[in-house]
Amino acid sequence: MNIVGISINHKTASIELRELHHLSSDEVLEFIPILKENIFTEGFVLSTCNRTEIFGIPKSNNLTYKDIQKCLLNFKNTKELSPQHFLNYFSCGAVKHILEVASSVDSLLIGDSQIHGQVKDAFLLSEDLGFSKTLMHKLFETTVRVGKRTITETRIGEGAVTISFAGIKILEKIFSSFETKGALVIGAGETGELAAKHLRESGIGKLAISNRTKEKAELLAKKVNGEVIDFNDIKNSLPKFDIVVSATSANNYILEYADIKNMMKIRKGKLTSLLDIAIPRDIDPKVSAIDGVFYNDIDSLKVIVDENLKKREKELPKVNGIIMEEMTNFFKWYNTLDVVPTIKDFRDFFEEIRRDEIEKIRHKVHDYEYEKVDNMTKRIIGRILHNPTWNLKHLSETGTDYEAASRYSDIIRELFNLDDKKNNNEEK
């Protein structure tokens, strides 16, 4: 299998590099046609706060990982990265990695409840854009099944955590209690909504929501019993809040150094926590140097990440077992792709002979006699073809001697002139 792909993620690159190469929803829509034209016949693109993944079937056998990397770097107009910033995958390794991502065992937070949906959305977008054909569609089915089995058959997602949840846990280590504190959540998407819900569940005293689209802010505020701050009035409202959580999809900083400096001046240095869980980041990280400001971004969550891993690492062998089982089934399916057409054409060849011969007696015997002959000849042909078709399929499925399966397939096609027969039928 020649599926190939690259990944830049939380294991290989800092948040600065990840945000430089993050692809927004609009960028993915623009990037996939470029991949279709120059790199892959089919594939998919996944870009989240912790990873950007690009996988597909190469248009050329000469294509290398560097070609995919260069395509991304050119699109993002960034300089060449060091090799260690990319993970490169091929064939079995590529499939295994994709399934590990979907099952959350490759996530920053093991058991991340968001990643399964994000992977599913990436595959669905690929299908919508005509970038998913036979192989990617089957891989999509396998990936979704792994995600579901991981959730239902293991406890890795028990009390499922997200980046938002981990961020709120960091805030709980800064403040002894939330009851007297006020929090502003900027961004009403999935991540912002989860953060708002976690804050409310943690007993926050005052909660406000702000979003570029006011209707979305109002909808979320209603869910969490909070108020709405107009997006254009965020900077003036900042001094009212002890906690600011930002999780938008903006391409540039929403809050600059000067904004936070002014905020702290009005608050007279009163302790403030800023949690930036957006990629690209919403808050200028230089604000961490301001007195009284506790600034955290996604890469600041190591303590929570380590705690989470200890709770879930005993479930990893179970998840890995599911991944290997589904990988085996996927490659069994893949290995039959070459021989299945031969088996079908082989059986069709004999069936056509059978039908031609019994048609010669249709008007010479009674209907009940014809039916008996018809059934009898079907059983004869079935028994004759059983062993060769079963053995050919078995060889390809097990993968123990795939070359032999391919060779036998070619021999059968040549011996019975199956290609000539097929071409003649198509011409008719």
Secondary structure by P-SEA (a helix, b strand, c coil): ccccccccccccccaaaaaaacccaaaaaaaaaaaaacccccccccccccbbbbbbccccccccaaaaaaaaaaaacccccccccbbbbcaaaaaaaaaaaaacccccccccccaaaaaaaaaaaaaaaccccaaaaaaaaaaaaaaaaaacccccccccccaaaaaaaaaaaaccccccbbbbbccccaaaaaaaaaaaaacccbbbbbcccaaaaaaaaaaacbbbccccccccccccccbbbbbcccccccccaaaaaaaaaaacccbbbbbbccccccccccccccccccccccccaaaaaaaaaaacccaaaaaaaaaaaaaaaaaaaaaacccaaaaaaaaaaaaaaaaaaaaaacccccaaaaaaaaaaaaaaaaaaaaaaaaaaaaaaaacccaaaaaaaaaaaaaaaaaaaaaaaaaac
